[in-house]
Structures are given as C-alpha cells and as structure tokens.
Amino acid sequence: MTDTIAAIATPQGTGGMAVIRISGGHAIARADALFQPIRGRKPSEMESYTCAYGCIVRDGEKLDDVVLTVFRAPHSYTGEDTVEISCHGGRYLTEQILRAVLCESVRLAQAGEFTKRAFLSGKLSLTQAEAVADLISASGENALKAARSLRDGATFRRISDFSQRILVMLSDLAVWADYPDEDIPDVDGGVLAQRLTSLLADMQTLLQTYDYGRILREGLHTVIVGKPNVGKSTLFNALSGYERSIVTDIAGTTRDVVEEQIRLGSVTLRLSDTAGVRNTEEQIEKIGVERSWKYLEDADLVLAVFDTSRLPDEEDKALLSRLPMQRTICICNKSDLQRAWEPENFGVSEYLEISAKTGERLPELEQAVEQFLSRRAVPAEDGLIANERQRTCLMQAAAAVQEALDTLQAGYAYDAVTVSLDAAADALLQLTGERITDKVVDTVFERFCVGK
C-alpha cells in the first residue's frame, strides 16, 4: 500500500456539503499543494484530529471555501495519513476538487479501498469490515443495531473464542505427542470428546443466526398468495403506497410475480405479489401459478389472503393445506363487505380481518409482521452470521470439528484428530481474515461504494 488514493466519500448529487477523502503517504503533501489556509498552518504543520478553514486553489484559481481535517498515521480510519476536505455539495464543484487532488502521486480509489486498507493495516477484522457495508446499507432500526454490533466486534469475539478453544485442544495433543518420555498426563479421550461436543454445539448455535442476519441485511422475503380476486394486488398496492400491481375484477389479471421493497413499521419487506393460485389450463397463467407455489415454499413470510365475502371453495382449501403455518399470517380480506363465512369453521384459528381496499385495520398487519420477526430475533450483541461467506467458513469449521469428534469416537489415533482440528482452525482464521487469500479480500470489498 505505497500509493495514495482519493475519492468522494459522500453520495453523488447536490447537497449542503460533500467530503473528498485522501489516504496514503502523499496525502498531506498533496493537501499542502492545494490548500491555502485563511489563517494558521499548512496541513503538514497541523496536528492529528485538527481542522483548518481555507480554500482549494488549482493553478491560481480558487475552487471553493473548505474545511480541511488531518488524521495522521496510525491514528486514522485507514491507518495511513489521511486528509478530508469538506466543501460545498454541488456535484460539478465536488468533481472539480477531486480532479485537482488526483495527480501522478494520487490515484482514484477503488470500491471499498479505504476500508480494505483499514483491514490490511489491522484496524478492523474482516467481519468488522463487512459490517461497515451493512451499516451503510441498513434499511431499518434492527438492521442498524445488528451492523453496529458486528462493527464493534461481537462476531469476531465469538469466533475468536472458538479458535482459542481449538488451540487449547491442539496444544494438549501436541505436548502429549512431542514429549512421550516426559511425565505428562495422557490426553483424556472422554474430556476431549466433551470439549469437542460443546464446541460443536456453540458453533451450530451461531450458525442458526444466519437466517436472521440475512433478513436484517436483505429484508424479509414476503409473499402474498391466494386464489384470484381475493384482493392480493389491492393489498400489495396498499402496502407499497401506490398502484404497483394492476387491479381489475377479471380473475387471473396477475400472471407473473410483481416485486417491491417496502418499509412496514420498522421491518423491511421484499414483497412479492403472485398470480392467483387455482387450477387452470391456460398456459401462461399456469406458469404464473407454478411460480406462486415456488415463491410460497421459499418465502420467509407468507401473507395468505382469503375473501370472507364469498364462501370458500376447493381452491381455498387446497391453498390452506399447503401453507407453512409457522411462517404464515392468514388474512381475511374485504371486511368492508358482509361476511359470508366464519374463518374458525374453515380451520383458520389465527387470522387478521382487514379491508385492503379501505385500509381498515392495516396497522394490525404491521404489528403482526413486527411480532413475527421479533420471534425469530437473536441478540445482535452476542454476534451473528451476516453473510454467505461467513456462513460457509463457519460450516467448514463445524464440519471439521464433527470429523474430529467422529474420528476420536471411532478409536483412531490422536494424530487424525489433530488434522481435523487444524482444518477447523484454518476455516475460522479465514472467517476473521487472519488467514485469507487476496481473491477473497477483493470479493468482500467489491460490494462497497467508492469513497468507503
């Protein structure tokens, strides 16, 4: 990391202010060349964590009045000398200042390169670095809390505990193997098995947090299902806040899945309106129905809609029989019309009665969704698995620990147990970034924005 990088660290567009960040060995020297303080010292004369008011000048032309902040290595976000220029937030003006900063000794930063440098300089673990991207993209209070917890190192601490327990077992096995003639107690196979079993259980507990972490990061994959004309698209539009789906009295209007990301209270939903489920021979509608069943199987949450103004038929019964009730909220729609049947008599013991058309009792649906998510919640402060990379590494580690336990219980030599534990330790080091390839690091930071 000998080169110096720069980028606009605030979103593109017009705003009250913008920030240009410079990091690397030439950062302060480049600031000296462009910044003229109104009073006080040049950037190279400023102490770390201090600001100065002045202007940016390029080839004798004043570009803007700015506030310049200096962060000296190693006490900066990247661990390098860093300068931040706060200027007025016009897009053209910001780009002009960035162009003035860029030169032979300063290049444009790549996506996530500032945070990547923070990781490579030891300022952040890889799990903490990934949490930075989650902080930026957090779409709700729960997601923000989880990202903050990860950024503070909760997951790293859990993984470090696993690693330390493995290292203790490896050291016991190594001492026993390397010094057979010394007066060292034999390794107790029963105690070792207990340690492995306990470790495996704790790993599985952490793995179980993945679904909740994914939901916080991506939103709750929510599918609206029901037979044609029960009000699915009306409900979808009511939740979306505008006419996203076409609504008519003609059965089968929705042929394909319509999707929208929305906020419902404090919960982010990836909401899907599906084709009405019914028996049909019409080829295009039939494909839509098949997709509806597939979405129902894969969804985190199912909103099953029934029309209480019409007597239930065989299609309603077929839908009810296929619902995964543990992740379903049954909705009895059209409460603004006269009720033709009682849900309890149909086998629906828990339901919400609403009118998607008038909006009556929609707040109760919001509460039900929040309660549904709260039942799946795990304490973020205890750490959770936030993405597929972390999940894969932890699964590999858990599989290696299981292999070590199976090997021990099968009566094989302790050397074979050691091989499996070495594999488990290696997978955990890859998870935290303490032992990892450049390719994996590059993949992690590709999803970051430029400037972070």
N, C-alpha and C positions, 0 to 999 in steps of 0.2 A: 504493500500500500504506500508507494512512494509518490504517486501522483496526487494532485489536488483536484477536487471535484466541486461543482456548484450546480444549484438548481433552484427553481421557485418552490418554496416549501408550503405555500398556501394554494387553495384551489384556483384554477384558471377562471378568469372573468373579472367583472368590475365590482369593486368593493371599497370599503373605507381605507383599508391598508393591505399590503402584501409583504411577504418576507422572502428574501433571497438568502440562501444558506451557502456558505463556502467552508470546506473542510479539507485539511491536509497541510503539508509542510509549507506551502506557498500562500496559504490563506491570508495571513496577516500582512505579508509583503504586498499582496495584490490589493488589499484594503488600503494600505498606505498610498498606493499609486492612484487610487480613485477618490478617496475620501478627503475632504477639506473641512476640518472642524471649525465651527464658529468661534469657539474658544477652547482652550485646553490642549490636550496632546493628540498626536497621531495614534492610530491603532497599535503600532509597535511599542508605544510608550504606555499604553493602558494596561491596567491590571486585569486579571481574570474576573469575570462576572461584573464588568462595569460597562456603562453606556456613554455615548457621546452624541451630541446633536451637531449636524453639519450638512454638507451637500455632496452629492456624487457628481464629479466633473470628468468628462471624457473629451480629450483633445481641446481643452479650453472651453467646452460647452457645458453649462450646468444642466444636469438632467432632472434632479429633484432634491428637495429637502428630505433628509432621512435621519433616523436614529440608528446608530451602529453599536452592536454589542459584541464584546470579545469574550471567548471562552478558551482558556489556554489548556493545552495538554498537561497531564492526562485527565484533567477535571472537566471534561466536556461530554456531550452525548456520544460522540464517536470515539473518544479517547485521543483525538488529534486536536491541533489548533483549529478553532472554528470561529467564524465570523458570521453574524446575522445582520442583514441590512433590512430595516423596516422602512418601507416607503409608501407613497400613496398607491391605492389599489387599482389604478387603471391598467387594463391588460396590455395596451401598447407600451405604456411607460415602464411597466414591470419587465417586459421583454427587452426593452432598450437597456435597462440597467443590467440585466443578465448578460446581454451581448457584450456590454462594456467589461464585465467581470471575466468572461471567457477569453482566453489567450493561449499562447503556447504552453504556459505552465499551469493552466487551469482548464479542465475539460468539463463537458456536461455530464452530470451524474446519471447513472442508470437507475432503473426502477429499484427502489429499496436499498440503494447502495449506502446511504448514511447509516441505516440500521444494520446492514450487513457489516459495516466497519465496526459498529458498536459490538457486534457479536464476535468478530475476529479479534478485537482488542481486549476481549474478556469483560466488557461492561455488562453484557447480557448473556444468559444462556440461550440456547436455540428455542426452547419453549417460551421464554420471556420475549424473545424477538418476534415469534409468531403471534404472541398476544398483542404486540403493538399494532399489527394489521387488524386484529379483531377489535381493538379499541377504536380505530379509525372508522371501521365499518359497522360498529354496534348500532342496532336499529331499535333498541329498547332498553329499559332500565335493567332487566335481568341479564341481558347480553353484556351491558356495560359493566355490571358488577362482576360477572364472570371474567371478562377480559382484564379488569383491574386486578383480580385475584391472581390470574395467570401472570400478569406483568410483575406482580410482587413476588412471584416465585413459588406459589403454592404447589404446582405440579412438579416443579424441579425438586422441591424438598421431598415429596413423596417418592419420586424416582431415585433420588439420592439415598433415601432410607433403604430402598430395595437393593441398590448397589452395595451399600455398606454391609447389609446382612449377607449378601453373596460373598463379598470379600472376606468376611469373618469365617465363613464355612470353607472357602478356598484356602485361607491361611492355615486353618486347623488341619486340613487334608495335606497341605504342602509340608508342614512341620512334621507330621506323622510319617510321610513318605520319605522325606530327605534325611531324617535323623533316626533311622530304625534302631541304632545301637544305644541311643540315649534313653535316659529314664523318663520317657514321655508317655503319658497315659494314651492308650489306644482310643481311636475315634469311636465313639458310641453310636452304632448304627441306628438305634432307636431314637436317640436325641436328634441325630441328623435328619431322620425321616420327619420328626415333629417340626423341625425348623423349616424343612422344605414344604411341608403341608401348610404351615402357617403363612409362609411367604407366597405360595401359590394362591391361597385364599385372598390375601390382600391385593395381589395383582388382579385377580378376577373382579374384585370389588371396584377397583379403579377402572378397569375395562368397561364395566357396566355404566360408567358415567358418560360414555361416548355418545349415546343417542341424545342425551340431554344437552351435551356440549354442541352437537351438530344442530339441534333445534334452535339453541340460542344464537348460533352463528348464521344459520341459513333461514330460520323461520320454521314454523310448524306447518308441515305439508298437510293441508286440509282439503278434503274432497267433499263436494256437495253431490249427493246421489238421491235418486228417487225415480219413480216412473214418470212418463211425460205429463206435463201440465199440472204438476203438484206445486209449482212455484219456485223451482230451483234457481232459474235465471233471475227471477224477481228478487230472491234472497241474495244472490250473488251481486246484483246491482246495488241493493240496499247496503250491503257491507262494503262494497267498493266505493260507494259515494257518487256513482254516475252510471249512465247507461252503457255498460261494457258488454253485456250479453243482449242479444235480440230476444224480445219478449212478445209472443203472439199467442192467440188461442188455438193455433194449429199444433197438434201433437207432433213431436219429433222435430221441432224447429232447430234445436241444438243438435248438430251432427258430430261435432268434434269437441275436444276439450278446450275451454277458454280459461286462461290463467291470469292472475293478477296478484301482486304482492301488496298487502294492506296492513295497517295497524288496527288492531281491535283492543282497545284499552292499552295495556302495557305489553301485549303479545303481538309479535309479527307473524302473520299468516301468509304462506304461499298457497293462495286459494285457487281451487280448480272447480269450474262448473262443467259437469259432464253431461253426455247425452242421456236422455231418459231411458231407463232400463225396462225393456219389455221384449216379448217375442215378436220378431219381425222377419220378413223375407226380403225386405228392400235392402239391396246390397250395401249401399253407403251407410244407411242408418245402422245396419247390422255391425259394421266395423266400428262405428261410434259406440255401440252398446258394449262390444267386447273390450274397447278401451276403458269404458266406465268401470267394468268389473276389475280390470287390471289396476286402475288407479285406486279402487276401494281396497284391494289387497295390500298395496304398497304404502297407503297413507298413514301418517302419524295420528290424524284425527279425521273421523268420518262424521259429516253432518247429514243424517238420513232424514229426508223430508217426506212427510205424508200429508195428504189432503183430507182434513176432517169434515169437509163439506160434502164429500162423496163417500159412499160405502166402500170399504176396502175390497179388493178383488185378489185373484190368484197372483197377479204381478206384485202387489204389495206384500203378499205372504212369501213369495219367492225372495224378495229383497230382504225381508225381516230374517229369513232363515240363513242368509249369507252374511249378515252383519257381524263384524267382530265387536261384540258388545262392550268389551273392556276399553275400546278406544272409539266408541261411538256416542254421539249425542243425538237422540231421536227428537225430531222437531215436528210438531203437529201444526201445520200451517193453515192459514185462512180462518183465523179466529174471528175475523170481522164478518164471517158468514155463519149461517145456522149450522150447528154441529149435527152430523148425520150418524156418528158412532162414537163410542167411548174407547179411548186407547187402551184402558185396562182390560177390556173384553177382547182385545185383539192380541194381547200378550206383551204390550208395551207398558212396563211398570214405572219406568222413569222417563220423563219427556218434558219438553218445553212447548208451551202453547203460544204461538206468535201469529202476527199478520205481517208477512214480508212486504205486502202492498202498502199498508198504512204505517208500518214501522212500530206497531204496537208490541211492547214487551221485548224489543230487540236488546235493550240493556241487560235483560236477564240472560240472553245468549252470550253477551260479552262476559258476564260474571261466570257463566258455566265454563267457557273456554279458559279463563284465567284459573279457575279451580282445577280443571283438567291438567293444565300444565304444572300447577303447584304440586299435584300429587306425584309427578314424575321428577320433581326438582331434587337436586342434590346440593349440599352446602358447597358453594364455589370456593369458600376459603379453605376447604380441605383438598382442593385441587381436582381437576377433571381433564379428561382427554378431549382435546379441542378439534382435532382434525385427523384425517385418514393416515397421514404419515406417522403421527404419534401412536395411533391405534395399531398400525402394522408393527412398529418396533416393539410395543408392549406385548402384542400377541406372540411375536417371535421369542421374546424373553420368557413369557409364561410357558410356551411350548417347550423351551429348553429346560426350565425348572421341572416341568412334568416329566420330561425324559430322564432327568437326573433322579427323580423320585422313583420312577419305574425301574430304572437301572439298579438303584440301591435295593429295592424290594425284590428284584429278581435274583439278587445274590452275586452280581458282578463285582469286580474289583473296584476299589475306590478311584482308581485312575480313570475309569469310564465315567464315574460321577463327576470328576473334575472337568473332563472335556465338556460335558453338558453345561456345567456351571460357568465355564469360560465363555461359552456361546451366549448364555443368558446375560452375563456382564457386558459383553460386547454389544448386544442389542440395546441395552439400557444406555450405554455410552453414546450410541448413535442417536437415541431419542433426545438426549440432552445436548447433543452437538459436541461432546467432548472427544468423540472419535467418529469422524464423518467425512465423506468424500466431497470434493468440490462440486460435483454434479448435483448432489442432494442440496447443498447450500444454495447453489444457483436457483434450483427449483423452488425452494422455500421463499426466496426473496423476489421471484418473478411476479408474484401477485401483489406486491406493494406498489404504491404510487411513486412517481418520480418526486423527489424532494423529501422523502421519508426513508 
